[in-house]
Amino acid sequence: MSGLVEEGRAKVNLTLRVVGRRDDGYHDLESVVAFADCADKLVLTPGPELTLKMVGPLATACGEVSDNLVLKAARLLGEVVPELKAGAFVLDKVLPVAAGIGGGSADAAAALRLLARLNDLSLDDERLQEVALEVGADVPVCLASRACDMTGVGETLRPLYPPQMPAVMVNPRVPVATKDVFAALGLRNGELLIGATDVMMEESSWPEQGGSIDDWIAALAGGANDLEAPALRVEPLIGEVLSALNDAKGVRLARMSGSGGTCFAIFSNANEAQNAARKIQREHPDWWVHAGTLS
């Protein structure tokens, strides 16, 4: 059998509300998540030994191979699926690391999809879902790799249907540790940031299938990313990224994704997005810049 291929698409938090911090230390969130048209590529060649090889422009930024979430996901699935078939993974890494776009989570989710294909498992298999959440809070949403409203610690997903939205994503190539951002947020165990009823009220406020870009921008404008302010305290360079996006001609909405430092901006059309990306890349040649779509 030749190698099986899956993409780990970048996840973008269009909104992110922190409901509070649970007694066990985990944070309950409510986030509208979309996916970009940029992705890592993961290849699995079936074989007797579980291995991972890193290639691509950002392979060296991933740290120790033994700590990679691709291997963690495969090992955990092997613990709950008897005689799991696996093999040699090759990860072509193009997405920034520790960037708030779920790159490692997307890679782990791609590994689970590949293993599901190889072992004839449904993506709805409870074991797959449980392993995804155990690997990380963003892995379940990346497993589906489609727009949704994500709540809890990442385990509850409600499908959403945004159109393809022209966008620019920018990362200043400075890693931002999620734990540092949550520490800067400063919630104590058991402390609520917003009322749970506030989240419930918003659950039905997102446009229905067929909604236009204008509909979505209007809805998203009423949201926020609660981690943006603490992330700016951790890494002030994020403010420069947001300023560059907000200054772009034709920008409709600019915001940070996840815990940073990647930020995104939505435009009305692809030409405006491409022009903005070229200008930002010209002025900041060391930054990672991608022009494409979110959906």
Secondary structure, 3 states (H helix, E strand, C coil): CCCEEEEEEEEEEEEEEEEEECCCCCEEEEEEEEEEEEEEEEEEEEECCCEEEEECCCHHHHCCHHHCHHHHHHHHHHHHCCCCCEEEEEEECCCCCCCCCCHHHHHHHHHHHHHHHHCCCCCCCHHHHHHHHHHCCCHHHHHHCCCEEEEECCCEEEECCCCCEEEEEEECCCCCCHHHHHHHHCCCCCCECCCHHHHHHHCCCCCCCCCCHHHHHHHHHCCCECCHHHHHHHCCHHHHHHHHHHCCCCEEEEEECCCCCCEEEEECCHHHHHHHHHHHHHHCCCCEEEEEEEC
